[in-house]
Amino acid sequence: MLDLSIVIPALNERENLGHLLPSVQRVLRNLHLSGEILVIDGGSRDGTPELAAELGAKVVRQELPGFGGAIWTGIQASQGEWVLTMDADGSHDPWYIPSLYEKRLQADVVVASRYVARGGAECATYRDVLSRILNRFSGWAFSLPLRDYSGGFKLYRRSIFQEFELESRDFNVQVEAVMKALAFGHRVIEVPYTYKERRTGMSHAKVLRYGWSFLRTILRLYRLRNTLYFCDYDERAFRSRIPLQRVWHRSRYRILKDWMEPGRPMLDAGCGSGHFILAHPEAIGLDRDHRKARFIRDCHGRTVVGSIRELPFRSGTFALVVSSEVIEHVPGKSIVLGELVRVVQPKGALILSTPDYGRGPWKMIERLYKLVMPGAYADDHISRFDSRELVDYLCGFGMRVEATRRMFGSIFFVKARASVAPPSNQTKEATGAA
């Protein structure tokens, strides 16, 4: 595998490529990298592909339409561990490539940013103002700490594109690429650079059309940002701008916190990216979603990707097992509860919470939840418990119920204690250990 692939979409950019490609090659030589330069030709008629090939670049004929199609064609054709995208018109100075590549071990996407400290843009005032407004609006809409979403000068770990595809066929592919990388829990950082006006020729981007297209892309990606498929959905709900959502998640956290038993081996089964696991780095976190495991890795290195239907821990590993609003999302009530009970130590405790489908309030709340937050967790409820049923299951597994609580008359919390010796149905040993 090569170290670096440089993808350059081009349409009638012969003169600009004549200056750009030799500079890119010098930078690659100075970095002592094995690399390739891919010029993605969109049907040029000025000799662009011939000149690019003459200067040592690999010319790839663009098959998908638009600038976004060129970017995706280049990524798929690349062979480097890292892929850098840049414009053919000279607005992205290749001498910034070393500063982007230097940061690769800190992130999965490195953004050359005009809007961080020491960054800038040398362009017409109206273009700069429009770009700043659109990027500022994006930051507000997405509630993410990035400054420059729309720039095309970026370095990607190529393997991230095995998890998602880029669908945009215009210049908004840049926003989509960053947002999907973040949604899947990949690290994104920004480094400063100064954008330059194109060296020669006319820009292929129509400013007003681009602005309108950008806004439509923001709305499309906003829906992704607010679904459970975004890696930080759980933590974001804890700090939500929506008062009811924020109160809900903080109330749940307070109840769990009241029942905690500090200083004992603890498992948060189905931890997601929630505040509970982030606030308790001493606990082991387990979740089936690798995106959420990636999200919490910076502040929580004790996270396992796995299923609560088959916990990868030995029986009796944990003095406390917490699983909050998880069991309703997993099929097989007896299997799931049996696994959670299995890993509890003798005299250890199990804390569960789940919607109580035996009471009217939750049914009304769920209908409202689906209406207001389509694509959120309410659409994913598979195993529906009522409080009596859940208590009966736990007693059947030899647990003694110590306390119960309800939140807003709809979410049922139960804390149960294991007996001195595990019952006979807990003899299973799963592979692995905490």
Protein Blocks (a to p, Z undefined) as FASTA:
>chain_A
ZZbdcddddehillmmmmmmmmmmmmmmmnopacddddddehiaehmmmmmmmnopacdd
dfbgcjklmmmmmmmmpcbfbdcdddfkopacfklmmmmmmmmmmpmbdcddfkbghiac
dddfklmmmmmmmmmmmmmmnopabfblmbcbdcddfklmmmbccfbfcfklmmmmmmmm
mmnopacddddddddddfbdcdfbdfklmmmmmmmmmmmmmmmmmpckbmklmmmmmmgc
blklmmmmmmmmmmmmmmpcghiacddehkljafklmmmmmbccddfblklmmmmmmmoc
bbcdddfklccbdehkbfbdcdehkllmpghjllmmmmmmmmpcehiacddddddfkbfk
lmmmmmmmmmmmghiaklmcfbdcdfklmmmmmmmnopacfbdcdeehlaccddddddfb
dcfklmbccedjZZ
